[in-house]
Amino acid sequence: MKLTLKFNAKKSCWFKVGWHFAENIGNLQLDHCEVAWSNKIKYLGIFVVSDKCFNLDFLWITHKFYAAANAIFSHTKYVHELPRLFI
C-alpha cells in the first residue's frame, strides 16, 4: 500500500515547545525544500506561542475588539452617550 500524502513545504513550518525550545536546531527539509521555523503559529484563530510549556496568545483578539469599538465611537461622536453605549 502506497500513501500519496504530500506536505507543502511553503505552507508548513516547524514549531518548538518544551524545555529545549530555545536551543538552535539546524534547518530541516521536507521533500527537498527547506521549511521555516516559527515562534508562533495560528490555529483555529488562536496563536500558539513557542515556550517551555504550551502557551496561547489572545492579545490580537483584544486589539481587534478595541479597534472595532473605536471605529464605532468615532462614527457616532454626535450621538447621545446613552444610545451610543448600547450599539
HUJO-V652976 format. One record per residue. N is the residue number from 0. OMEGA is omega in degrees with one decimal (999 if undefined). D_FIRST is the distance of its C-alpha to the first C-alpha in Angstrom with 1 decimal. Layout:
n & omega & d_first
N & OMEGA & D_FIRST
N & OMEGA & D_FIRST
//
This chain:
n & omega & d_first
0 & -179.7 & 0.0
1 & 177.8 & 3.8
2 & -179.3 & 6.6
3 & 179.1 & 9.8
4 & 177.8 & 12.3
5 & 177.0 & 15.4
6 & 176.6 & 18.6
7 & -176.7 & 21.9
8 & -179.6 & 24.1
9 & -179.9 & 27.3
10 & -179.0 & 26.8
11 & 175.1 & 25.6
12 & 175.3 & 28.0
13 & -173.9 & 28.2
14 & -176.7 & 30.4
15 & 173.6 & 32.1
16 & 177.9 & 33.5
17 & -175.4 & 35.1
18 & -175.5 & 37.9
19 & -176.3 & 36.9
20 & -176.7 & 36.3
21 & -179.9 & 39.2
22 & -179.1 & 38.0
23 & 176.3 & 37.1
24 & -178.0 & 33.5
25 & 179.8 & 32.8
26 & 178.9 & 30.9
27 & -176.7 & 27.1
28 & 176.7 & 24.7
29 & -178.1 & 21.6
30 & 177.1 & 19.9
31 & 175.8 & 23.2
32 & 180.0 & 25.4
33 & -179.8 & 27.8
34 & -176.0 & 27.5
35 & 173.1 & 30.9
36 & -179.7 & 32.2
37 & 176.6 & 33.8
38 & 175.2 & 36.6
39 & 179.9 & 35.8
40 & 178.6 & 33.2
41 & 180.0 & 33.7
42 & -178.4 & 31.5
43 & 175.9 & 32.7
44 & 180.0 & 36.1
45 & 179.0 & 36.8
46 & 173.4 & 36.8
47 & -172.8 & 35.3
48 & 176.6 & 37.4
49 & -176.1 & 36.4
50 & 179.2 & 38.7
51 & 177.4 & 39.0
52 & -179.4 & 37.9
53 & -173.3 & 36.2
54 & 178.6 & 38.6
55 & -179.6 & 39.0
56 & 179.1 & 41.3
57 & -174.2 & 43.1
58 & -177.8 & 45.8
59 & 177.7 & 44.6
60 & 176.8 & 44.9
61 & 178.4 & 48.5
62 & 179.9 & 49.2
63 & 178.7 & 47.9
64 & -179.3 & 50.1
65 & 177.1 & 53.2
66 & 178.2 & 52.6
67 & 179.5 & 52.4
68 & 178.4 & 55.5
69 & 177.4 & 57.4
70 & 178.1 & 56.6
71 & -179.1 & 58.0
72 & -179.6 & 61.1
73 & -179.6 & 61.8
74 & -178.9 & 61.7
75 & -175.3 & 63.9
76 & 179.7 & 66.6
77 & 177.8 & 69.5
78 & 178.4 & 68.3
79 & -171.7 & 70.1
80 & -175.6 & 68.4
81 & 178.2 & 67.8
82 & -179.8 & 65.8
83 & 179.3 & 64.0
84 & -178.9 & 62.6
85 & 180.0 & 61.2
86 & 999 & 59.2
//
